[in-house]
């Protein structure tokens, strides 16, 4: 387990794997004292919870994967993926998503000048953008995580006021989905799904305190969407957020490869499910690991692109 400051999930995961006493399988926190190019680690499987914040770890994991380690999640795809692409992909695989546009950063990126943007119209077609998205709307980083730098906007003036605060962040502007119900869904191994009622309008510590009760038919619809998304993206461990408007599940945020799994956040029952399911999946991947080979999970998007097949 490669992790940062979180403790409850990593410690519970390690303890759960070891409690199963499977021959040849031992779980522990990753220990790195040096990283030599092209040299393998001692680990068959590394469960990554922190490389999105630590570039050194991401480089370490790519080298480990190249030498045969199974990394959960694939560090090459994680490096390439972002939220706007996910929305674009969703439109091609039949998953409803809010209308979304991507915006250039308000401030010039470091080491660029106005001449670097000769291909970018100035001003942008703001009238066309606002007509397409409508208000209220949400603005969020195209590659961000959590609820950092997320704005709810009610009109054009608010947009320009808040966009001026975003600096060099590349932002998405997204249609607001006025939802009746909201769910956060774990997906592990592209096959195990945990659908959790979730209320994002509550304070953070109360967001999993929601009493939505989907019918069996609606549950199956949401499960199918979650599986389709994660199988196309190729994530072994991810969460998908679904907002239901008029009975239609819209995928709102589904690029969360290191989602919150702290027991104080998700609650005891959800925590037990994710610990047990992820432990079993990691054991499964360790037993299937082929030393020196590519043991990563590659999503349907990549596999079909290599084979030049249509996504739909």
LOTIVO-244158 format. One line per 5 residues: number of its first residue (from 1); their letters; for each residue x, y, z of N, C-alpha, C. Coordinates in steps of 0.02 Angstrom, whole numbers, plus 32768, in hexadecimal, padded with zeros to 4 digits. Layout:
BEGIN
NUM) A) X,Y,Z,X,Y,Z,X,Y,Z ~ ...
This chain:
BEGIN
1) XXXXX) 802A,7FC5,8000,8000,8000,8000,802C,803E,8000 ~ 8025,8069,7FCD,8049,80A8,7FC8,8018,80DF,7FD9 ~ 8023,8102,8010,7FF0,8132,8027,8011,816F,8046 ~ 7FE9,81A2,8052,8000,81DF,8071,7FEC,81E2,80BA ~ 7FCA,8218,80CC,7FBA,8222,8113,7F7E,81FA,812B
6) XXXXX) 7F57,81DD,80FD,7F1E,81B6,8113,7F35,8178,8139 ~ 7F0E,8162,8168,7F22,812A,8192,7EEE,80F2,8196 ~ 7EAE,8103,81A0,7E7D,80CF,81AF,7E77,809C,8176 ~ 7E72,80B2,8138,7E6B,8082,8101,7EAC,805C,80F3 ~ 7EE6,807D,80EC,7F23,8055,80E0,7F32,8022,8116
11) XXXXX) 7F2A,8036,8155,7F39,8008,818B,7F07,7FCE,818D ~ 7EC7,7FDD,8180,7E95,7FA8,817F,7EA0,7F79,8144 ~ 7EB4,7F95,810B,7EC1,7F6B,80D0,7EFA,7F3A,80DD ~ 7F32,7F53,80F7,7F6B,7F28,8106,7F58,7EF2,8138 ~ 7F34,7F06,816D,7F20,7ED5,819F,7EF1,7EA1,8183
16) XXXXX) 7EC3,7EB6,8157,7E92,7E87,813B,7EB4,7E54,810E ~ 7EE1,7E6A,80E2,7F05,7E3B,80B7,7F2B,7E08,80E1 ~ 7F4F,7E20,8113,7F77,7DF3,813C,7F4D,7DC5,8167 ~ 7F11,7DDB,8179,7EE5,7DB1,81A2,7ECD,7D73,817D ~ 7ED0,7D75,813A,7EB9,7D3D,8112,7EEC,7D04,810F
21) XXXXX) 7F2A,7D13,8123,7F5F,7CE0,8129,7F65,7CB4,80EB ~ 7F6B,7CD4,80B2,7F72,7CB0,8073,7FBC,7CA5,8064 ~ 7FCE,7C68,8054,8015,7C57,8048,8033,7C85,8013 ~ 806C,7CA3,8024,8090,7CCC,7FF5,8076,7D13,7FEE ~ 8041,7D25,8013,8024,7D68,800E,802E,7D8D,804F
26) XXXXX) 8053,7DC4,804C,805D,7DF0,8086,8051,7E38,806F ~ 802B,7E5D,8097,8020,7EA4,8088,8048,7ECF,80B9 ~ 805F,7F09,80A0,8084,7F38,80CA,8085,7F7C,80A8 ~ 8094,7FB1,80CD,80A0,7FF2,80AE,80DE,7FED,8082 ~ 80DA,800E,8047,8115,800F,801A,814F,8031,803D
31) XXXXX) 818C,8017,8034,81C8,8036,804E,81F8,8042,8014 ~ 820B,8081,8009,8236,8094,7FD1,8275,80B3,7FED ~ 82AF,8094,7FDE,82EF,80B3,7FF4,831A,80C8,7FB8 ~ 8309,80AF,7F7D,8329,80C6,7F40,8300,80AD,7F04 ~ 8306,80D0,7ECC,82E3,80BD,7E8F,8315,80BC,7E56
36) XXXXX) 8325,8082,7E3D,8356,8079,7E08,8331,8069,7DC7 ~ 8345,808A,7D92,8322,8081,7D52,8323,8038,7D3C ~ 82E7,8020,7D28,82E2,7FDD,7D0C,82EB,7FA5,7D3D ~ 82EB,7FB4,7D7E,82F2,7F7F,7DB0,82B0,7F74,7DD4 ~ 829E,7F35,7DDE,825D,7F24,7DFB,825B,7F33,7E46
41) XXXXX) 821E,7F3D,7E5F,8213,7F42,7EA7,820A,7EFC,7EC4 ~ 8200,7EF9,7F05,81F2,7EB9,7F25,81A7,7EA9,7F27 ~ 817F,7ED4,7F08,8136,7ECD,7F10,8116,7EB2,7ED0 ~ 80E9,7E82,7ED9,80C0,7E6A,7EA1,8089,7E9B,7E92 ~ 806D,7EBB,7EC7,8036,7EEB,7EBF,8045,7F27,7EEB
46) XXXXX) 803B,7F63,7ECF,803C,7FA0,7EF6,7FF9,7FC4,7EED ~ 7FD9,7FD2,7F25,7F9A,7FF6,7F26,7FAB,8040,7F31 ~ 7F9F,8069,7EFF,7FB4,80AF,7EFF,7F7C,80DC,7F19 ~ 7F8B,8102,7F4E,7F5B,8131,7F6A,7F75,8179,7F6C ~ 7FB1,8186,7F51,7FD0,81C7,7F5D,7FF6,81E4,7F22
51) XXXXX) 8003,81BE,7EED,8030,81D8,7EB9,8012,8213,7E93 ~ 7FD0,821D,7E98,7FB2,8258,7E78,7FCD,8299,7E96 ~ 7FE8,8296,7ED3,8002,82D1,7EF4,804E,82D2,7EF8 ~ 806F,829B,7EE6,80B7,8295,7EEE,80D6,827B,7EAC ~ 80F0,82A8,7E82,810C,8291,7E41,8143,825D,7E48
56) XXXXX) 816B,8260,7E7D,819E,822D,7E88,817F,81E7,7E8C ~ 8148,81E2,7EB0,8127,81A1,7EB6,810C,8189,7E73 ~ 80F1,81B8,7E4B,80D6,81A4,7E09,810E,8187,7DDE ~ 8149,81A7,7DDE,8182,818D,7DB8,8197,8148,7DD2 ~ 8198,8141,7E15,81A9,8101,7E33,8179,80CA,7E1C
61) XXXXX) 8139,80D9,7E1A,8107,80A8,7E08,810B,8094,7DBF ~ 811B,80C3,7D93,8122,80B3,7D4C,815D,8084,7D42 ~ 8194,8090,7D65,81CD,8064,7D60,81BB,801F,7D7B ~ 8198,801D,7DB4,8183,7FDD,7DD1,8156,7FB6,7DA1 ~ 8126,7FD9,7D82,80F8,7FB9,7D53,811E,7F9E,7D17
66) XXXXX) 814E,7FC5,7CFE,8176,7FAF,7CC5,819B,7F6E,7CD4 ~ 81AB,7F65,7D14,81D1,7F2A,7D28,81A4,7EF1,7D41 ~ 8162,7EF9,7D3B,8135,7EC1,7D49,8107,7EC8,7D84 ~ 810D,7EFE,7DAB,80DF,7F07,7DE4,809A,7F19,7DCB ~ 8067,7EFB,7DEA,8022,7F10,7DDE,8016,7F4E,7E08
71) XXXXX) 8004,7F86,7DE8,7FF7,7FC3,7E0C,7FAD,7FD3,7E08 ~ 7F8F,7FDD,7E41,7F47,7FF0,7E47,7F46,803A,7E5C ~ 7F39,8068,7E2F,7F23,8065,7DE9,7F5E,806E,7DB9 ~ 7F52,805C,7D79,7F84,8063,7D45,7FA1,80A9,7D45 ~ 7FE2,80B2,7D56,7FFE,80F6,7D5C,8005,8119,7D19
76) XXXXX) 800A,80F4,7CE2,8010,8114,7CA1,7FCD,8134,7C8D ~ 7F97,810E,7C96,7F55,812A,7C85,7F42,8162,7CB4 ~ 7F50,8159,7CF4,7F40,818D,7D26,7F64,81CE,7D14 ~ 7FA1,81C8,7CFB,7FC7,8204,7CE8,7FA7,8227,7CAC ~ 7F87,8201,7C81,7F6B,821E,7C43,7F24,8236,7C4B
81) XXXXX) 7F00,821C,7C7B,7EB8,8228,7C81,7EA9,826A,7CA2 ~ 7E6F,8286,7C92,7E54,82C1,7CB5,7E09,82C4,7CAA ~ 7DE8,82F1,7CD0,7DA0,82F0,7CD4,7D7D,8304,7C93 ~ 7D9B,8332,7C6D,7D7A,8347,7C2F,7D7A,830D,7BFD ~ 7DB3,82EA,7BF8,7DB4,82B0,7BCB,7D80,827D,7BE0
86) XXXXX) 7D79,8272,7C22,7D47,8242,7C39,7D01,8254,7C21 ~ 7CF1,8295,7C26,7CB0,82AA,7C0D,7CA9,829F,7BC2 ~ 7CDF,82AE,7B9D,7CDD,82A2,7B55,7CD2,8258,7B45 ~ 7CF5,822D,7B6A,7CED,81E5,7B5F,7CA6,81CE,7B70 ~ 7C8A,81EA,7BA5,7C46,81D6,7BB9,7C14,81E3,7B81
91) XXXXX) 7C1E,8219,7B5C,7BEF,8228,7B26,7BF2,81F4,7AEF ~ 7C29,81CE,7AEB,7C31,819C,7AB7,7C1D,8156,7ACD ~ 7C12,814C,7B0E,7C01,8108,7B26,7BBB,8107,7B45 ~ 7B94,813A,7B37,7B4E,8139,7B4C,7B41,8148,7B94 ~ 7B6D,816E,7BB5,7B63,8181,7BFB,7B4F,81CA,7BFE
96) XXXXX) 7B14,81DA,7C1B,7AFF,8220,7C20,7B2E,8248,7C4C ~ 7B43,8283,7C34,7B6D,82B0,7C5B,7B54,82F7,7C51 ~ 7B64,8325,7C80,7B50,836B,7C77,7B74,8389,7C3B ~ 7B54,83BB,7C1B,7B76,83E1,7BE6,7BB4,8401,7C04 ~ 7BEC,83FB,7BE2,7C2C,8411,7BFE,7C58,8430,7BC8
101) XXXXX) 7C7A,8466,7BD9,7CAE,8483,7BAE,7CEE,848B,7BD7 ~ 7D26,848C,7BB4,7D66,8498,7BD5,7D7D,84DF,7BC3 ~ 7D9E,84FF,7BF2,7DB2,8545,7BEB,7DFD,854C,7BF3 ~ 7E1D,8577,7BCB,7E64,8584,7BD6,7E6E,85A7,7C19 ~ 7EA9,85A0,7C36,7EB5,85BE,7C77,7EAF,860A,7C73
106) XXXXX) 7E99,8628,7CAA,7E91,8671,7CAD,7ED4,8694,7CA6 ~ 7F08,867B,7CC7,7F4B,8697,7CC2,7F75,866C,7C93 ~ 7FA5,868A,7C73,7FD1,8665,7C47,7FFA,8632,7C6E ~ 7FFF,85F5,7C55,802B,85C4,7C76,8073,85DD,7C79 ~ 8097,85C5,7CAA,80DE,85D8,7CB1,8103,85C9,7C70
111) XXXXX) 8132,85F5,7C5F,815C,85ED,7C24,8136,85F2,7BE2 ~ 80FC,8614,7BE4,80D8,8622,7BA6,80CC,866D,7BA2 ~ 80B8,8684,7B67,80A6,86CA,7B5C,8069,86CB,7B2F ~ 8050,8706,7B21,8015,870D,7AF5,8021,86EC,7AB1 ~ 8060,86ED,7A9A,8071,86D0,7A59,8068,8684,7A5A
116) XXXXX) 8069,8666,7A96,8060,861E,7A9A,8019,8609,7A89 ~ 7FEC,863A,7A87,7FA5,8629,7A7E,7F89,8647,7A3D ~ 7FB2,8644,7A09,7F9E,865F,79C8,7F62,863A,79AB ~ 7F57,85FC,79C1,7F1F,85D5,79A6,7EDF,85DC,79CE ~ 7EE1,8602,7A04,7EA8,8609,7A30,7E84,864B,7A21
121) XXXXX) 7E43,8647,7A12,7E1D,8683,7A04,7E18,86AF,7A42 ~ 7E19,86F0,7A38,7E11,871E,7A70,7DE3,8757,7A5A ~ 7DAB,8762,7A7D,7D94,8739,7AB5,7D76,86F7,7A9E ~ 7D6E,86C9,7ACC,7D4A,868B,7ABD,7D01,869B,7AAD ~ 7CDF,866B,7A91,7C97,8673,7A82,7C70,866A,7AC3
126) XXXXX) 7C75,869B,7AEF,7C54,8695,7B31,7C09,868E,7B29 ~ 7BEC,86B2,7AFA,7BA3,86AD,7AF1,7B8F,8667,7AE0 ~ 7BB4,8647,7AB2,7BA4,8602,7A9F,7BB0,85D1,7AD8 ~ 7BE5,85DD,7AFF,7BF4,85B2,7B38,7BBD,85B5,7B6C ~ 7BA9,85F2,7B7E,7B76,85FA,7BB3,7B31,85E1,7B9B
131) XXXXX) 7B23,85EA,7B5B,7AE3,85D1,7B40,7AE1,8585,7B43 ~ 7B1A,8565,7B35,7B1E,851C,7B35,7B18,8500,7B7C ~ 7B3B,851E,7BAC,7B3D,8503,7BF0,7B01,851A,7C19 ~ 7AEF,855A,7C14,7AB9,8576,7C3C,7AD0,8584,7C84 ~ 7AA6,85A7,7CA8,7AB2,85B5,7CEF,7A76,859E,7D17
136) XXXXX) 7A80,8587,7D55,7ABF,8580,7D7B,7AED,854E,7D5A ~ 7B2E,8555,7D6A,7B61,8529,7D4F,7B97,851D,7D84 ~ 7BC0,84EC,7D78,7BF9,84DF,7DA4,7C39,84E7,7D7C ~ 7C6C,8502,7D9D,7CAE,8507,7D80,7CDE,84E2,7DAD ~ 7D08,84B7,7D90,7D36,848E,7DB7,7D74,847F,7D8D
141) XXXXX) 7DAC,846F,7DAD,7DE9,845F,7D87,7DDF,8421,7D5C ~ 7DFA,8422,7D20,7DF1,83E9,7CF2,7E18,83AC,7D0A ~ 7E4A,83B6,7D34,7E73,837E,7D4B,7E78,837D,7D97 ~ 7E4A,839F,7DB9,7E4F,83A5,7E02,7E2E,836A,7E25 ~ 7E37,8369,7E67,7E19,8335,7E90,7DF4,8354,7ECB
146) XXXXX) 7DC4,832F,7EE5,7D9E,8347,7F1F,7D74,8385,7F0E ~ 7D6C,83B0,7F3F,7D41,83EA,7F37,7D6B,842A,7F35 ~ 7DAB,8425,7F22,7DD6,8460,7F1F,7DC7,8489,7EE1 ~ 7DC2,84CB,7EE9,7DB8,84FA,7EB1,7D79,84EA,7E89 ~ 7D43,84D8,7EAC,7D03,84CB,7E8C,7CD4,8505,7E9B
151) XXXXX) 7CB5,8520,7E67,7C8A,855B,7E6F,7C44,854D,7E53 ~ 7C12,8563,7E78,7BCD,8564,7E5D,7BC0,85AB,7E45 ~ 7BA9,85B1,7E07,7BA2,85F2,7DE7,7B5A,85FC,7DD0 ~ 7B3F,8637,7DDC,7AF9,8645,7DCC,7AEF,8671,7D8E ~ 7B24,8691,7D78,7B1D,86BE,7D3F,7B62,86CD,7D21
156) XXXXX) 7B62,86F2,7CEA,7B9F,8701,7CC6,7BCF,872B,7CF0 ~ 7BB5,875B,7D16,7BE0,8786,7D3F,7C05,875C,7D74 ~ 7BE1,872E,7D94,7C01,8702,7DC5,7C37,86D8,7DA4 ~ 7C2A,86C1,7D67,7C5C,8698,7D44,7C9D,86BF,7D3C ~ 7C9A,86FB,7D21,7CD7,8721,7D14,7CFA,8734,7D55
161) XXXXX) 7CD3,8742,7D89,7CF0,8752,7DCA,7D18,8717,7DE6 ~ 7CFA,86DB,7DE4,7D1A,86A0,7E00,7D51,8685,7DD3 ~ 7D47,8689,7D92,7D7A,8671,7D64,7DBB,8699,7D6D ~ 7DB5,86D8,7D80,7DEF,8702,7D8B,7E19,86E9,7DC6 ~ 7DFB,86C0,7DF1,7E1F,86A6,7E2C,7E44,8665,7E1E
166) XXXXX) 7E3C,8648,7DE4,7E54,8604,7DD8,7E9C,8600,7DBF ~ 7EBC,8639,7DB2,7F03,8639,7DA1,7F13,860F,7D64 ~ 7F41,85E0,7D6C,7F57,85B7,7D35,7F31,8575,7D30 ~ 7EFD,856C,7D59,7ED6,852F,7D54,7EAD,852E,7D14 ~ 7EAC,84F5,7CF3,7E7F,84EB,7CBA,7E3D,84D2,7CD6
171) XXXXX) 7E08,84F5,7CC5,7DC7,84E7,7CE5,7D95,84CA,7CB3 ~ 7D65,84A6,7CCF,7D2A,8491,7CA9,7CEE,84B9,7CC1 ~ 7CC3,84CB,7C93,7C82,84E8,7CA4,7C4E,84B4,7C94 ~ 7C22,84A6,7CC5,7BF6,846C,7CBF,7BAF,847E,7CD3 ~ 7B81,8464,7CAB,7B39,846B,7CBA,7B2A,8452,7D00
176) XXXXX) 7B00,8476,7D24,7AEA,845D,7D65,7AB2,842A,7D5B ~ 7AB9,83F0,7D7A,7A84,83BE,7D79,7A5E,83C4,7DBB ~ 7A21,83DD,7DB7,79F7,83E3,7DF3,79DC,839D,7E03 ~ 79FC,837C,7E32,79EF,8336,7E3D,79BB,832A,7E74 ~ 799A,82F1,7E6E,796C,82D9,7EA1,798F,82AA,7ED2
181) XXXXX) 79BF,8283,7EB8,79E5,8255,7EE0,7A2D,8256,7EC7 ~ 7A5B,8243,7EF4,7AA3,8245,7EE3,7AC4,8208,7F02 ~ 7AF2,81EA,7EDD,7B14,81AE,7EF5,7B5F,81B1,7EE6 ~ 7B86,8198,7F15,7BCE,8190,7F0A,7BDA,8145,7F08 ~ 7BFD,812E,7ED4,7C01,80E6,7EC8,7C4A,80D0,7EC4
186) XXXXX) 7C5F,80A4,7EF0,7CA0,8084,7EEA,7C9C,8050,7EB2 ~ 7CD3,804A,7E8E,7CDA,8012,7E5E,7D20,7FF6,7E66 ~ 7D24,7FB6,7E74,7D64,7F94,7E80,7D6B,7F5B,7E4E ~ 7DA4,7F5A,7E2C,7DB3,7F25,7DFC,7D88,7F26,7DBE ~ 7D64,7F5D,7DB2,7D39,7F61,7D78,7CFF,7F31,7D7B
191) XXXXX) 7CEF,7F17,7DB8,7CBA,7EE5,7DBE,7C93,7EE9,7DFF ~ 7CB0,7F06,7E34,7C8F,7F0A,7E75,7C78,7F53,7E7F ~ 7C38,7F5D,7E8C,7C1C,7FA0,7E92,7BF8,7FA7,7ED5 ~ 7C04,7FDF,7EF6,7BE1,7FF1,7F34,7BC0,8034,7F29 ~ 7B7E,8036,7F26,7B58,8073,7F1A,7B44,8090,7F5D
196) XXXXX) 7B5C,80CE,7F6A,7B51,80ED,7FAB,7B28,812D,7FA4 ~ 7AEE,8131,7FC3,7ACA,8172,7FC4,7AF7,81A8,7FE0 ~ 7AF5,81E3,7FC1,7B25,8218,7FD1,7B02,825B,7FC8 ~ 7B0E,8289,7FF5,7AEF,82CB,7FF1,7B25,8301,7FF1 ~ 7B3C,8316,7FB5,7B74,8346,7FB1,7B63,838B,7FCD
201) XXXXX) 7B22,8398,7FD8,7B0F,83DA,7FF4,7B15,83DB,8040 ~ 7B22,83A1,805F,7B2C,839F,80A7,7B74,83B2,80B8 ~ 7B81,83C5,80F8,7BC7,83CC,810E,7BED,838C,8101 ~ 7C2F,8391,80F9,7C58,8358,80E3,7C4C,831A,810E ~ 7C49,8322,8150,7C44,82E7,817C,7BFE,82C8,817A
206) XXXXX) 7BCE,82E8,8158,7B8A,82CD,8155,7B75,82BA,810F ~ 7BA4,82BA,80E0,7B91,82AF,809A,7B7A,8267,808D ~ 7B91,8238,80B4,7B7B,81F3,80AB,7B3C,81E4,80D4 ~ 7B22,8217,80F5,7AE3,820E,811B,7AAA,8223,80ED ~ 7A94,81F5,80C5,7A5E,8201,8095,7A33,81C2,8092
211) XXXXX) 79F2,81CB,8088,79C5,8192,808B,79A5,8182,8047 ~ 79C7,8191,8010,79AD,817F,7FCF,79A9,8133,7FCA ~ 7972,811A,7FAE,7968,80D2,7FA9,7955,80C0,7F61 ~ 7986,80B2,7F37,7977,80A4,7EF0,7954,8062,7EE8 ~ 7928,805E,7EB7,7907,801F,7EA6,793C,7FF0,7E89
216) XXXXX) 792A,7FB0,7E85,7958,7F7E,7E69,7969,7F8F,7E21 ~ 7939,7FA8,7DFC,7945,7FBA,7DB6,7975,7FF6,7DB1 ~ 796A,8028,7DDB,7996,8062,7DD9,79DC,8051,7DF2 ~ 79E0,8026,7E24,7A21,800F,7E3D,7A48,7FED,7E05 ~ 7A26,7FC2,7DE0,7A47,7F9E,7DA9,7A5E,7FD0,7D73
221) XXXXX) 7A36,8002,7D64,7A48,8034,7D33,7A88,8059,7D49 ~ 7A8A,806D,7D88,7AC6,8090,7DA1,7B02,8062,7DA1 ~ 7AF9,8024,7DB6,7B30,7FF5,7DB7,7B4E,7FEB,7D71 ~ 7B22,7FE6,7D3F,7B39,7FDD,7CFA,7B62,8019,7CE3 ~ 7B4C,8056,7CF5,7B70,8092,7CE2,7BB5,8094,7D02
226) XXXXX) 7BB7,8084,7D43,7BF7,8084,7D68,7C27,8052,7D49 ~ 7C10,8016,7D3A,7C3B,7FE3,7D1D,7C53,7FF8,7CD7 ~ 7C26,8014,7CAF,7C39,8029,7C6C,7C70,805D,7C6E ~ 7C67,808F,7C9A,7C99,80C4,7CA0,7CDC,80A8,7CB5 ~ 7CDD,8081,7CEB,7D1D,8069,7D06,7D3F,8037,7CD9
231) XXXXX) 7D18,8010,7CB4,7D36,7FE1,7C86,7D54,8004,7C4A ~ 7D34,8039,7C32,7D51,805F,7BFA,7D8E,8086,7C10 ~ 7D8D,80A2,7C4C,7DC7,80C8,7C65,7DFF,809A,7C7C ~ 7DED,805F,7C94,7E1F,802F,7CA9,7E36,8037,7CF1 ~ 7E0E,8057,7D1B,7E22,805F,7D61,7E10,8022,7D8A
236) XXXXX) 7E40,800B,7DB2,7E34,7FD4,7DE1,7E0F,7FED,7E1E ~ 7E18,802C,7E2F,7DFB,8048,7E6D,7DE6,8090,7E5D ~ 7DA6,809E,7E63,7D8D,80DF,7E4E,7D49,80EB,7E6F ~ 7D34,812A,7E71,7CEF,8138,7E83,7CCF,8161,7E4B ~ 7C8E,8155,7E43,7C65,8177,7E11,7C2C,8199,7E36
241) XXXXX) 7C21,81D9,7E29,7BEA,81FD,7E48,7BB2,8205,7E15 ~ 7B75,81F2,7E2A,7B3B,81F4,7DFE,7B05,8221,7E1C ~ 7AEC,8250,7DF4,7AB5,827B,7E08,7A78,8268,7DE0 ~ 7A41,8259,7E02,7A04,8244,7DE0,79D6,8280,7DD6 ~ 79C8,828F,7D96,7998,82C3,7D85,7962,82A3,7D5A
246) XXXXX) 7924,82A7,7D73,78EB,8288,7D51,78F8,823E,7D43 ~ 7919,821D,7D72,7925,81D5,7D6C,7961,81C3,7D42 ~ 7982,81F4,7D23,79BC,81E6,7CF8,79FC,81F2,7D20 ~ 7A29,81BF,7D26,7A68,81C9,7D4A,7A9B,81ED,7D1D ~ 7AB1,8228,7D33,7AE5,824C,7D10,7B27,8241,7D35
251) XXXXX) 7B5B,822E,7D10,7B9D,8227,7D2E,7BBB,826C,7D37 ~ 7BC6,8280,7D76,7BDD,82C3,7D86,7C29,82C5,7D8E ~ 7C43,8296,7DB1,7C8B,8295,7DC1,7C9F,824C,7DC4 ~ 7CCB,8237,7D97,7CDA,81EF,7D95,7D23,81E3,7D85 ~ 7D4E,8211,7D9A,7D96,8208,7D95,7DB2,8211,7DDC
256) XXXXX) 7DA6,81DF,7E06,7DBB,81E1,7E4C,7DE2,81A2,7E5E ~ 7E1E,8199,7E42,7E43,815B,7E4C,7E63,8154,7E91 ~ 7E60,8188,7EBB,7E75,8182,7F01,7E3F,81A0,7F2C ~ 7E02,8184,7F2A,7DCA,81A3,7F4D,7DCF,819D,7F98 ~ 7DAD,81CA,7FBA,7DA9,81C9,8003,7D90,8185,801A
261) XXXXX) 7DB6,8165,8046,7DA1,8125,8062,7DAA,8124,80AE ~ 7DAE,815E,80CC,7DB6,8162,8115,7D75,814D,8137 ~ 7D7B,8126,816C,7D3F,810D,818E,7D15,8146,81A9 ~ 7D34,817D,81BE,7D0E,81B5,81D9,7CE7,81D9,81A3 ~ 7CF9,81D0,8163,7CD5,81EF,812C,7C9E,81C2,8111
266) XXXXX) 7CB0,8184,8101,7C81,8159,80DD,7C54,8130,810A ~ 7C63,812C,814B,7C3B,8105,8178,7C52,80BD,817D ~ 7C3E,809C,81B3,7C59,8059,81C3,7C47,8024,818E ~ 7C09,8024,8176,7BF4,7FEF,8147,7C17,7FF7,8104 ~ 7C1A,8034,80EA,7C3D,803E,80AB,7C88,8030,80B2
271) XXXXX) 7CA4,8044,80EB,7CEB,8038,80F8,7CFA,7FED,80F8 ~ 7CD0,7FC6,8119,7CDA,7F7D,811B,7CD8,7F60,80D5 ~ 7CA9,7F77,80AC,7CA4,7F5D,8067,7CE3,7F6D,803F ~ 7CFB,7FAA,8042,7D35,7FBD,8019,7D74,7F9B,8032 ~ 7D7C,7F92,8073,7DB7,7F6F,808D,7DB7,7F26,8076
276) XXXXX) 7D7F,7F04,8080,7D7B,7EBD,806E,7D82,7EB3,8022 ~ 7D5F,7EDB,7FFB,7D5F,7ED2,7FB3,7DA3,7EE2,7F95 ~ 7DC2,7F19,7FAC,7E04,7F2B,7F91,7E39,7EF9,7FA7 ~ 7E34,7EDF,7FE3,7E64,7EAC,7FFA,7E5F,7E6E,7FCE ~ 7E23,7E56,7FC2,7E19,7E1B,7F98,7E32,7E27,7F51
281) XXXXX) 7E25,7E63,7F37,7E3A,7E72,7EF3,7E86,7E76,7EEE ~ 7EA7,7E95,7F1E,7EF0,7E98,7F1D,7F0F,7E53,7F21 ~ 7EF2,7E28,7F4A,7F0A,7DE2,7F4F,7F02,7DC0,7F0B ~ 7EC8,7DC9,7EED,7EBB,7DAC,7EAA,7EF0,7DC3,7E78 ~ 7F00,7E04,7E79,7F31,7E1F,7E4A,7F78,7E05,7E59
286) XXXXX) 7F88,7DFC,7E9A,7FC9,7DE1,7EAC,7FD1,7D99,7E93 ~ 7F9C,7D72,7E9A,7F9E,7D2C,7E84,7FA2,7D26,7E39 ~ 7F87,7D58,7E15,7F88,7D56,7DCC,7FC6,7D78,7DAE ~ 7FEE,7D98,7DD8,8028,7DBE,7DBF,805A,7D90,7D9C ~ 8071,7DA8,7D61,80A3,7D83,7D3B,80E4,7DAC,7D3C
291) XXXXX) 8117,7D95,7D60,8154,7DBC,7D69,8172,7DD3,7D26 ~ 8185,7E13,7D24,81A6,7E2E,7CE9,8179,7E40,7CB0 ~ 8138,7E33,7CB6,8109,7E42,7C80,80E0,7E81,7C91 ~ 80B8,7E96,7C60,808A,7ECE,7C6B,804D,7EB3,7C91 ~ 8047,7EC7,7CD0,8010,7EAF,7CFA,7FDD,7EE6,7D09
296) XXXXX) 7FDE,7F1B,7CE2,7FB1,7F54,7CEE,7F6C,7F47,7CCF ~ 7F3B,7F6A,7CE9,7EF8,7F6A,7CCB,7EF4,7FA3,7C98 ~ 7EE1,7F91,7C5B,7ED8,7FC2,7C26,7E8F,7FC4,7C14 ~ 7E72,8000,7C10,7E2B,8007,7C04,7E17,7FF9,7BBC ~ 7DD6,7FF2,7BB3,7DBB,7FE4,7B71,7DCC,801C,7B3F
301) XXXXX) 7DCF,805A,7B56,7DDF,8090,7B29,7E24,8085,7B09 ~ 7E55,8075,7B32,7E99,806A,7B19,7E9B,802B,7AEE ~ 7E7E,7FF6,7B06,7E81,7FB6,7AE2,7E5F,7FBB,7A9E ~ 7E26,7FDC,7A9C,7E02,7FE3,7A5C,7E26,8013,7A2D ~ 7E46,8046,7A4A,7E6C,8075,7A20,7EA7,8051,79FF
306) XXXXX) 7EC8,8025,7A25,7F00,7FFF,7A09,7EE8,7FD2,79D0 ~ 7EAC,7FB6,79D9,7E90,7F89,79A7,7E67,7FAE,7972 ~ 7E65,7FF2,7977,7E41,801B,7946,7DF7,8008,7942 ~ 7DDA,7FF8,797B,7D93,7FE8,797D,7D6C,8025,7997 ~ 7D2D,802A,7982,7D03,8060,799A,7CF2,8056,79E4
311) XX) 7CE7,808E,7A06,7CD5,808B,7A4D,7C8D,8074,7A56 ~ 7C65,807B,7A24,7C1D,806F,7A2D,7C01,804A,79F1
